Amino acid sequence: MTLARVFPRKTNATPEDEYAFVGLPPAILPEDITEIHISTAFTYDIEEAERLYGAWSKIAPCSIGGPATGQRGEDFVPGKYLKQGYVITSRGCDGSCWFCVIPKREGSVRELPVREGRNVLDDNLLACSESHIRAVFKMLERQKKQKHRTFFTGGLEAARIQEWHIELLKKLRPKEIFFGCDTEEKFHHLREALKLFKEAEYTSRNTLHAYVLIGYPKDTLQDAEKRLERVKALEVCPMAMLYRDVSGFVKEPIADWKRLQRLWARPALIYRKL
């Protein structure tokens, strides 16, 4: 069986091999394709995925799946639905964030075999057992020895940060570490985690980032910018994430919200502010 994977849109994580495609079928396709999976990460891309299904299903048996469909993730296969280098070592989360669908889709945290990769996208890595977390860092140390920079763009939960986590991070020296900072409670946890980083003399410049949700119901442009500035005042690079509901809704005035998100999603500009 030769599987082709199709994606409604290209992102930094989209695979780039000869059996990975974005959008409609190209004029020339490999002749040995026997099955097609349309992988949809965002709910607002489901309509596009259905349009693509109409075209790709004429070529080979085709199905639509992915996080946007509510489909639970299973074992992780490097390079299959994410570009080589991206890795998932656990799925699920025990949290109850109102805006997050992961607990409903994936359930409680479950550990997977640790595959090779350098950009960790786990839902909540720090909710895993100590033995699993240490195994992940051991794998990342191998990546470092191969001259690959490492990333935690999936995010680390600030409330779970402990001193031994920071010691592992100091040894690894990842290029980027992301936290979530979407509520008042999470801001408090981020601030407390940063105290531990400071006490441990973790001073790597331009490493720490925080996702900040903006544009959700009852949010205002002024309040959103205040939250971003507040995170920046901690000397953490805030990355604005524009809220969308399952239909892809963006709060009015759409142009202003998108402008604010772009302004706070460009690290070079934010570092100048820092």
Sequence and secondary structure as in RCSB ss.txt:
>XXXX:A:sequence
MTLARVFPRKTNATPEDEYAFVGLPPAILPEDITEIHISTAFTYDIEEAERLYGAWSKIAPCSIGGPATGQRGED
FVPGKYLKQGYVITSRGCDGSCWFCVIPKREGSVRELPVREGRNVLDDNLLACSESHIRAVFKMLERQKKQKHRT
FFTGGLEAARIQEWHIELLKKLRPKEIFFGCDTEEKFHHLREALKLFKEAEYTSRNTLHAYVLIGYPKDTLQDAE
KRLERVKALEVCPMAMLYRDVSGFVKEPIADWKRLQRLWARPALIYRKL
>XXXX:A:secstr
  EEEEESS  TT   STTEEESS  SS  TT  EEEEE  SGGGHHHHHHHHHHHTTTS EEEESGGGT    S
  TTTSS TTEE  EE      TT  HHHHH S EE      SEE  S GGGS HHHHHHHHHHHHHHHHTT   
EEEEEE GGG  HHHHHHHHHH  SEEEEE  SHHHHHHHHHHHHHHHHTT   TT EEEEEEES TT  HHHHH
HHHHHHHTTT EEEEEE   TT    SSHHHHHHHHHHTS HHHHHHH 
